[in-house]
Each structure stands twice: as C-alpha cells, then as structure tokens.
C-alpha cells in the first residue's frame, strides 16, 4: 500500500511549479535568475560528473590492479601470487558494487552487468569454454561463465586446499588452457569497461545531460528505472531473496548455493553492504569526489514537496528511514550468507521484508511523485 496521498503529491507539485513560474515571470531583467529547484539538468550533470564517471574511474583502478595480479599469477602460479590475485579480486568485486547500478546509456548498451556479475557460476560451462578458446563470450549462455563469479570459481572453488587448486594451474593437463581462460576473462572485462567509460567521457555525457524530460527515453526516466530495477532485482532478490527462498517464484525453497561469491562466501555481506550503501548514496546525490550531497532523487522530491499525506513527513525522509532499517538488517547478517541461510534463514527473510518495503516506496511513491513511468517488469515474485 502506498505511503502517500497521491492527490497531495500532485497538488504540491503543481503549487511548486506555479510558484516557480510566478517568480521567474515577475523578476526584473536586471536581477540574477532564480535557480529552478525542478530544473533537472543540474541533477543530470551532477550524476554524470560527480557520481557515475568518478565511480567508473575508481572501479577501473581496482580492475587494473586485479588484472596485474592475475597476470602475475599466470606467469607464476604459486601460493603468494594466488593470494595476491584473490585479494585484488575481492577489492575489485567490492568496488564493482558501486557501479553496477549504472545500467543506463553505455552500461545498458553493452549490458556490462551480464558479463561481470551473473551468478552462480556455470562450472560445466566454464570447463567447456576452457577447452574451446573460440567459444562465443557474448551469448546469454556465456554470462555465468565469465566475470567475477567465474573468477571466484577458478581461484577459490576448484578444490578445498590451495595446493590442490595450484595443481590445476601447474601440472594438470589443462593448466595452460585454464590460465589462458583467466586472461580471456580479464581481457573481456577490461575491454567492456573501456567501452562504457570511454562513451561516458565522450559524446554520451552530453547526450545524457541534455535529455531533461520525464518521458521514458529521458535521462531521468532511464535512471529512475535502472535504479529501481537494480534495487529490486539485484539487491533485494539477487543478494537476499533467491538464496533465502523469500520469492514466491522459488516456492519458499532455500538456495544457499546461489549466494553471491559462493566459493569465497565470507564476503557476501560485504558485497551486499557495499551495494546497498551505493544505492543510498545515489538516492541522496553523494558526490564521489567530495562526499557532499548534491542534486538527487532526494532533493528533487523535496522540491516537488512530496510528502506523506497523513503525517506531512517528506517522502525523501521516509525513504531514507526505510533504507536505514534495511541497512541495519543487512549489517546484522553473518559475513557468510551461505552459512546464514543454513543456520538462521529467518534473519535473511526479515532482511528481504525490509528491502521490499523500500522497493514499494521507490517503485510506487517516488515514481508517482516524479511522474516517471516504470517500464520494466519484475518476474521474480514478491
């Protein structure tokens, strides 16, 4: 059920627009123009210049470091190089959580998420691709055979002991092919990121900030949909709902083997915490470079005067309060979601329930207040 009186939202937005129009129409030509709080271009510029591009830049640094560590491991598969590779993989995977939500423009064009973080990894498919260096990495079947989940399997999941894992890269008959496949994965990740970041730093940035409308092809419309979809499908469902069996589509069946970073496991909470905080920060327009808030969903909702009709509380405050509740639930989970599902799945279900409350606020209340249409369909079940 919506938290808002939608008539109140529309009325508040209309009054705000009328007030802004009156202020602009009655100002003297010799005075500075009043900044329109409903002008979306500053918000789009802030997103592009202070959040999206800097976040991709930061991720590139981590991915470059992981690539360097992987190259060292391939040149000399040993305990130390494996340890260094794993550490760089964790660092890059964690940083990825801060950019995965930007599936708009180049991110959507190259569907980068599909090639970086579809899990669980397809073990049999990875073995097939190791044996066939010309196998197509761009088809949907290849999604769980590459990216961070595939590397997780290759450096953490081939055996229990490190010395046994190293056998697969030293004396095993397919050692050379397996090392070559690691390079194929990292090369593809670097190529895709270069394409996405290159377009953001090129012409697409201007395209993005110029599309200031609210229609389904506008930058605000695209970003609202990408953001809501990511929060719903990839944070709520992917990280919590599917492993815990919370989704109606799972019939209540738990799937601990479908946790993120299944072979490492003890970083699953870190990944979820980082992703959720990134979503909170984006909602509030937190500048990646300065940590200060700027134009955002929050400031735009406030400019619209979007409030809870019964309490008069700002919608942005209600959403942020729910984010805090959900965040506390995530933070209280075990570092290892596989173990959490096995030992106390109710905590996962409780976390899912709080995330779902936030999903409804974003998909119903926020979009209604902003007059943005949700264009995606979520088929996971609630």
Secondary structure, 3 states (H helix, E strand, C coil): CCCCCHHHHHHHHHHHHHHHHHHHHHCCCCCCCCCCCCCCHHHHHHHHHHHHHHHHHHHHHHHHHHHHHHHHHHHCCCHHHHHHHHHHHHHHHHHHCCCCCCCCCHHHHCCHHHHHCCCCCCHHHHHHHHHCCCCCCCCHHHHHHCHHHHHHHHHHCCCCCHHHHHHHHHCCCCHHHHHHHHHHHHHHHHHHHHHHHHHHCCHHHHHHHHCCCCCCCCHHHHHHHHHHHHHHHHHHHHHHHHHHCCCHHHCCCCCHHHCCCCCCCCCHHHHHHHHHHHHHHHHCCECCCCCCECCCHHHHHHHHCCECCCCCCEHHHHHHHHHHHHHHHHHCCCCCHHHHHHHCHHHHHHHHHHHHHHHHHHHHHHHHHHCCCCCCCCCCCC
